[in-house]
Amino acid sequence: MFTYRNSRKAIFILSIALVVFVFSCTTSAPKDVRVERTSKTAAQLFGNPNYLAMSYGGYRENSRDIQPSIAALKEDLKILSAMGVKIIRTYNVQIQFPHASNVLKAITELKKEDPNFEMYVMLGAWMDCLNAWSASAPDHNKESLQNAGEIDRAVALAKQYPDIVKVIAVGNEAMVKWATSYYVQPKIILKWVNHLQELKKEGILCKDLWITSSDDFSSWGGGDASYHTKDLEALMQAVDFVSMHTYPYHNSHYNPSFWKTPDHLVNLSENEKIDAAMTRALNFAKNQYYGVSNYMKSLGIEKPIHIGETGWATVSNGKYGVDGSRATDEYKQGLYYNALRRWTNKEGISCFFFEAFDEPWKDPNNVSGSENNFGLITRDGAVKFGLWNLVDKEVFKGLKRNGNPITKTFNGHKEELMKTVLVPNTSYKREI
């Protein structure tokens, strides 16, 4: 018998069903996890200059075996938020390195402490070929048996934190052929991108979750025609957006034609030569971006293109230092960072600048190695030249890193900084 009481019960059940439908992206998440109504989608975040992007690794010690604590991660996230950064990129979800999962926990805690705190994640799943990083010859046509586990862990985290994880990136520079230790063919990346897209269709992953792969501009067809394959075309069709990398910094050694002062500028002052070189560096990055864009257009493919990685180191005793291309110092990093932000913000391009903080584990036996020194902020919380203006604005007031208040490098004395700045050089003997 259908009574009034049963009618009320039916309405109640229907209401619950509607709520479940609205929040269908969280059906497999723990009961205490909900997609907040204020949580934005990737489509709303990417290209939005109010949500700056940054590559983030919170490692502070000389080894990745020493994982940053949740408290340390929260310290960093507050600094990033003060900078206007609201989207961060992580690189792997490997079992032995719980950095990404800890970042998600730290963000969750900060959101509970402050309902207005916003931080979103582009979650990386590392991809390798068979025999990568081993004594055996890498087989670039086959994939590592570890890849499936990476995808599974990324899926689990995206389901657990749907209000935070807005993108899954399958691989990092995993298709570019200079990554000789581990690169794979595009068909392997395509396989996992299609798998994730299918999970979205099945309702296992949120339909608004974006799927991509983050790779060198050449891997996305923006350079060497040898990358122009049917599998790459299929991959471009499968991803929700293209995440491309561009590094004028590294090309100052490997492809230095743009870096050398042209004949018509040889009479400029040293500072003018440096400034002009950095303008050429920005144009170099733009050209690589437009190379990818033009290739996609030639295929009739229309997808957003964002910059998944670019950066500029501030210390190098190697190929980019005083005996190399002389591309390395804080002044050049600052010029590149700020010019890049102006361009990408104007054009609606998200740019995951590499990177937020120096990470000493990358070249632990060489403190002056460039890989250790790509951060905009030092290990101990000194802000490099490109962000000095934010210190002046007191956006870091009350924040600390490693127990230190956030200050400027060189104590804010530009004249001392400029003593370390080198005029670009391409006359040295280049070694590949």
C-alpha positions in Angstrom: 0.0 0.0 0.0 1.3 3.4 -1.0 0.8 5.6 2.1 1.7 9.3 2.8 4.6 8.0 4.9 5.8 5.9 2.0 5.5 8.9 -0.3 7.7 11.0 2.0 10.1 8.1 2.1 10.2 7.9 -1.7 10.8 11.7 -2.0 13.6 11.4 0.5 15.2 8.5 -1.5 14.8 10.4 -4.7 16.5 13.4 -3.2 19.4 11.3 -2.0 19.7 9.7 -5.5 19.8 13.2 -7.0 22.7 14.2 -4.7 24.5 11.0 -5.6 24.1 11.8 -9.2 25.3 15.4 -8.8 28.4 14.1 -7.0 28.8 11.1 -9.2 32.6 11.8 -9.4 33.0 10.7 -5.8 31.0 7.5 -5.8 34.1 5.4 -5.1 35.7 7.8 -2.7 35.7 7.5 1.1 32.5 8.8 2.8 34.3 11.8 4.3 35.5 13.0 0.9 33.2 15.2 -1.1 33.6 17.3 -4.2 33.0 20.8 -2.9 30.6 23.0 -4.8 33.4 25.6 -5.0 35.9 23.0 -6.5 36.7 24.1 -10.0 37.2 21.8 -13.0 40.3 21.6 -15.1 38.5 23.5 -17.9 37.9 26.4 -15.5 41.4 26.3 -14.1 43.7 26.0 -17.1 44.5 29.2 -18.9 43.1 31.2 -16.0 45.7 33.8 -14.9 44.2 33.8 -11.4 45.3 30.2 -11.0 49.0 30.2 -11.7 50.7 26.8 -12.2 54.0 25.5 -10.9 56.0 22.2 -10.9 56.5 21.1 -7.3 58.8 18.8 -5.5 59.1 19.3 -1.7 62.4 17.4 -1.2 64.8 19.3 1.0 67.5 16.8 1.6 70.2 15.1 -0.6 68.2 12.0 -1.0 64.6 11.2 -2.1 64.6 8.5 0.5 64.1 11.3 3.1 60.5 12.2 2.4 59.3 15.7 3.4 56.9 15.6 6.3 53.2 16.7 6.0 54.1 19.8 8.1 56.9 20.7 5.6 54.6 20.2 2.7 52.0 22.4 4.2 54.7 25.0 4.8 55.5 24.9 1.1 51.9 25.0 0.0 51.2 28.1 2.0 54.2 29.8 0.3 53.0 28.7 -3.1 49.5 30.0 -2.4 50.9 33.3 -1.3 52.6 33.5 -4.7 49.3 33.1 -6.5 50.0 29.5 -7.4 46.9 27.4 -7.2 47.8 24.4 -9.5 50.8 22.3 -8.9 52.3 19.4 -10.9 53.7 16.2 -9.4 55.6 13.6 -11.3 55.0 10.0 -10.0 53.1 7.9 -7.6 55.8 5.3 -7.0 55.3 3.2 -3.9 58.7 4.0 -2.5 58.2 7.7 -2.8 54.8 8.8 -1.3 55.4 12.4 -2.0 52.3 12.9 -4.2 49.9 11.2 -1.9 51.4 13.2 1.0 50.9 16.4 -0.9 47.2 15.5 -1.4 46.9 14.8 2.4 48.6 18.2 3.2 46.2 20.1 0.9 43.3 18.3 2.5 44.4 19.4 5.9 44.9 23.0 4.8 41.4 23.0 3.3 40.0 21.8 6.6 42.0 24.5 8.5 41.0 27.2 6.1 37.8 26.7 3.9 39.1 29.4 1.5 42.4 27.6 0.8 42.6 26.4 -2.8 45.2 24.2 -4.4 44.7 21.7 -7.3 47.0 19.0 -8.6 48.1 17.7 -12.0 49.0 14.2 -10.9 51.8 12.5 -12.8 52.1 8.7 -13.4 55.7 7.8 -14.4 56.1 5.7 -17.5 59.2 3.6 -18.4 60.1 1.2 -21.1 61.1 -2.5 -20.5 64.5 -2.7 -18.8 64.6 1.0 -18.0 67.3 2.0 -15.5 68.8 -1.5 -15.5 71.9 -3.3 -16.8 69.9 -4.7 -19.6 69.4 -2.8 -22.9 66.2 -0.8 -22.8 63.5 -2.0 -25.1 61.6 1.1 -26.2 58.9 -0.8 -28.0 57.8 -2.5 -24.8 56.8 -1.1 -21.5 57.9 -1.7 -17.9 55.8 -4.0 -15.9 55.7 -1.2 -13.3 53.6 1.1 -15.5 50.3 -0.6 -14.7 50.8 -0.1 -11.0 51.5 3.6 -11.6 48.2 4.0 -13.4 46.3 2.1 -10.7 47.7 4.3 -8.0 47.0 7.5 -9.9 43.4 6.3 -10.4 43.0 5.5 -6.7 44.3 9.0 -5.7 42.1 10.7 -8.3 39.1 8.9 -6.9 40.0 9.6 -3.3 40.7 13.3 -3.9 38.4 14.4 -6.7 38.2 17.9 -5.4 42.0 18.3 -5.7 43.2 16.1 -8.6 42.1 17.7 -11.8 44.5 16.1 -14.3 46.3 12.8 -14.7 49.5 13.1 -16.8 50.6 9.8 -18.3 54.4 10.0 -18.3 57.0 12.7 -18.0 59.2 13.2 -21.1 58.5 9.6 -21.7 58.4 9.8 -25.5 61.3 12.0 -26.3 64.2 10.0 -27.8 66.9 11.8 -25.9 65.5 10.1 -22.7 67.6 7.1 -23.7 67.3 5.3 -20.4 63.5 4.9 -20.4 61.6 6.4 -23.3 58.6 4.5 -24.8 56.8 4.7 -28.1 53.7 6.8 -28.3 51.5 3.7 -28.6 52.3 2.9 -25.0 51.2 6.3 -23.7 48.2 6.1 -26.0 47.2 2.8 -24.4 47.0 4.2 -20.9 45.4 7.5 -22.0 42.6 5.5 -23.6 42.3 3.4 -20.5 41.8 6.5 -18.3 39.4 8.0 -20.8 37.4 4.8 -20.7 37.3 4.9 -16.9 35.8 8.4 -17.2 33.1 7.1 -19.5 32.3 4.3 -17.1 31.9 6.8 -14.2 34.9 5.3 -12.3 36.7 8.6 -12.8 35.2 12.1 -12.8 34.0 13.1 -16.3 35.6 16.5 -15.7 39.1 15.0 -15.0 41.5 15.9 -17.8 43.9 13.3 -19.2 47.2 14.2 -20.9 50.9 13.3 -21.3 53.6 15.8 -20.4 56.4 15.8 -22.9 59.0 17.7 -24.9 57.7 19.9 -27.7 59.3 17.6 -30.2 57.4 14.6 -28.9 54.2 16.5 -29.7 55.3 17.0 -33.3 56.6 20.6 -32.9 60.1 19.8 -34.4 61.7 16.8 -36.0 59.3 15.2 -38.5 60.5 11.7 -37.3 58.0 12.1 -34.5 55.1 12.6 -36.9 53.4 9.2 -36.6 49.9 7.8 -36.7 50.2 6.8 -33.0 51.1 10.4 -32.1 48.1 11.7 -34.1 45.9 9.2 -32.3 47.3 10.3 -28.9 46.6 14.0 -29.8 43.0 13.0 -30.5 42.8 11.0 -27.2 44.1 13.6 -24.7 42.0 16.4 -23.3 44.9 18.8 -23.8 48.6 18.8 -24.8 51.1 19.4 -22.1 54.4 20.4 -23.8 57.9 21.2 -22.5 60.2 23.9 -23.8 63.7 24.7 -22.5 65.7 27.5 -24.0 68.0 27.2 -21.0 69.2 23.7 -22.1 69.2 24.8 -25.8 71.7 27.5 -24.9 74.2 24.6 -25.0 72.6 22.0 -27.3 71.2 24.4 -29.9 72.8 27.7 -29.3 72.2 29.7 -32.5 69.6 31.8 -30.8 71.8 32.4 -27.8 74.8 34.0 -29.5 74.7 37.8 -29.8 74.0 38.6 -33.4 76.4 40.9 -35.3 74.1 43.9 -35.3 74.0 43.9 -31.5 77.7 43.5 -30.7 78.1 47.1 -29.8 75.5 47.0 -27.0 76.5 47.2 -23.4 76.9 43.9 -21.5 73.6 44.4 -19.7 71.8 45.2 -23.0 73.3 42.0 -24.5 72.0 39.9 -21.6 68.5 41.5 -21.8 68.4 40.9 -25.6 69.5 37.3 -25.2 66.6 36.7 -22.7 64.2 38.2 -25.2 65.5 35.8 -27.8 65.1 33.0 -25.2 61.4 33.8 -24.7 60.9 33.9 -28.5 62.6 30.5 -28.7 60.0 29.1 -26.3 57.2 30.7 -28.1 58.4 29.2 -31.4 58.4 25.7 -29.9 54.9 26.3 -28.6 53.7 27.5 -32.0 55.5 24.6 -33.7 53.2 22.2 -31.7 50.2 24.3 -32.4 50.9 24.4 -36.2 51.4 20.7 -36.3 48.1 20.0 -34.6 46.3 22.5 -37.0 47.9 20.7 -40.0 46.1 17.5 -38.7 42.8 19.3 -38.2 43.1 18.7 -34.4 41.8 21.4 -32.0 42.9 20.9 -28.4 44.2 23.3 -25.8 48.0 23.4 -25.5 49.6 24.3 -22.1 53.2 24.4 -21.0 53.8 21.5 -18.7 57.3 22.5 -18.0 59.9 25.1 -18.6 62.5 26.7 -16.3 65.9 28.4 -15.8 68.6 27.4 -13.4 70.5 29.9 -11.2 73.7 27.9 -10.5 75.8 25.7 -12.8 79.4 24.6 -12.8 78.8 22.6 -16.0 77.5 23.2 -19.6 75.6 26.3 -18.7 78.0 28.0 -16.4 81.1 30.2 -16.7 82.9 27.7 -18.9 79.8 26.9 -20.9 77.0 28.9 -22.4 76.9 31.3 -19.5 73.2 31.1 -19.3 73.0 30.6 -15.6 72.2 33.2 -12.9 69.3 34.6 -10.9 69.0 37.7 -13.1 68.4 35.7 -16.2 66.0 33.3 -14.4 64.0 36.3 -13.2 63.8 37.9 -16.6 62.6 34.6 -18.2 60.1 33.8 -15.4 58.4 37.2 -15.5 58.4 37.5 -19.3 57.0 34.0 -19.6 54.2 34.8 -17.1 53.3 38.0 -18.9 53.0 36.1 -22.2 51.2 33.0 -21.0 48.8 34.9 -18.8 47.9 37.2 -21.7 47.4 34.3 -24.1 45.4 32.1 -21.7 48.2 29.4 -21.4 48.8 27.6 -18.1 52.6 27.3 -17.5 53.9 24.9 -14.9 57.2 26.7 -14.3 60.0 24.4 -13.2 60.2 24.8 -10.3 59.1 26.2 -7.0 62.0 25.2 -4.7 65.6 24.0 -5.2 65.9 20.3 -4.8 69.3 19.1 -3.7 68.7 15.4 -4.3 68.9 15.7 -8.0 72.7 16.0 -8.1 73.7 15.2 -4.5 77.4 15.0 -5.1 77.6 18.3 -7.0 76.0 21.1 -5.0 76.6 23.5 -7.9 75.0 21.2 -10.5 72.3 23.0 -12.5 69.6 20.3 -11.7 69.8 21.2 -8.0 69.2 24.9 -8.7 66.0 25.4 -10.8 64.0 26.7 -7.9 62.6 30.2 -7.6 63.2 29.8 -3.9 66.2 28.2 -2.2 66.1 25.2 0.1 66.2 27.6 3.1 63.6 30.0 2.0 65.5 32.8 0.2 63.5 34.1 -2.7 65.4 34.6 -5.9 65.5 37.7 -8.0 62.4 36.9 -10.1 60.1 37.1 -7.0 61.8 39.9 -5.0 58.8 42.1 -5.8 56.6 39.7 -3.8 58.8 40.0 -0.8 58.4 43.8 -1.1 54.6 43.3 -1.1 54.9 41.3 2.1 52.9 38.4 0.6 55.1 36.0 2.6 54.7 37.7 5.9 54.6 35.2 8.7 55.6 32.3 6.5 58.8 30.2 7.0 60.8 27.4 5.3 63.2 25.2 7.2 62.6 27.5 10.2 63.7 30.6 8.2 61.5 33.6 7.4 61.1 34.2 3.7 63.7 36.8 2.6 65.5 37.9 -0.6 68.7 36.4 -1.9 71.7 38.8 -1.9 69.9 40.6 0.9 68.0 42.3 -1.8 71.0 44.2 -3.2 70.7 44.1 -7.0 74.2 45.5 -7.5 75.6 42.4 -5.7 73.4 40.1 -7.8 74.6 41.8 -11.0 78.2 41.0 -10.2 77.3 37.3 -10.7 75.6 37.8 -14.1 77.5 36.5 -17.2 77.3 37.8 -20.8 76.1 34.9 -23.1 78.8 32.9 -24.6 78.8 30.4 -27.5 82.4 30.5 -28.5 83.4 27.7 -26.1 84.1 24.1 -27.3 80.7 22.5 -27.1 80.6 18.9 -26.0 77.5 16.8 -26.5 
